[in-house]
């Protein structure tokens, strides 16, 4: 799943930031840090009182993934990217 593959790269960026500092991260690592925060806040942290449909969840996933450059989304077919990528 592309969402969780991308989220796993957040841990790498966080680890690197702890060594060299967030200001020294590459632009892509900074994007992954932003992606991770948004993914946790909007996608993972669904409250028990929040109800969303599968369609809403998929749309939210695409919105979050679209923060990243298309070239980073290697687990998604070009056909799906052409249809849903919002970048």
N, C-alpha and C positions, 0 to 999 in steps of 0.2 A: 504494500500500500504506500503510495507516494507521500501521503501526509505523515505517516510515522517514519518513513525513510528520511524525509526532510527534517523531522523533529529530532532524529538521532544526530543529525549534524549540528544541532543547537548545542548539545553537550560538548562537542569538540570545540566549538567557538567559545563556550563558557570557560572550558579548561584553559584554552589558549589565552583568553582575556585575563585569567587569574595569574598567569605568568608574565605576560608582556603589557597588560593593561588594555582596557577596551579602546582607548584612543589609537592604539597601534594596530588594531585589527584591520584586515583587508576590508574593502567595501562589501564583498560577498559575505564575509564572516559577520559584519555588522548587520547585514540584511537577515542572516540566519538568527541573530540575537533578537531582532525586531519580530521576525516570524514566530520565534518561540514564545515570546511574550503574548503576541496576539493569539496564537494557537491555544495557549493555556487559558487566556482570559475569555475568548469567544467560543472556542470549540469544545475544549475539555471541561471547563467549569460550568457546565449546564446545571442550573439549580434544580432542586427537586420540584419546584413549582413552575419551572419553565417547560413548556411542551412545544416540541417542534417536530414537524413531519420529516420523513426520509428525504423528501425533495428539498426542504429547507436546510437540512443537515448537509446534503450534497452541495447545495449552492454556497453555503457557508464555507465548506471545505475548499471549493474552487476560489472563493474570494480570498481566503487566507493563502492558498498556494500561489495565487496570482501576484503576491508580493515579491515572489522570487522570479529571477529571469527564467524564461521558457527553457533555456539550455540546461538548467538545473533539474528539470522535471523528466528525468530519463526513464522513469518507470511507467510513464503514461504514453500511449500511442499518439502519433501525430494527429490522427483522426479525432481523438477525444480532445486533444489540446486545441485543435482548430475550432472545435465546437464550444468548448467551455472556458478555456483560458481567457482571463479578463485583462491581461497585461498589455 
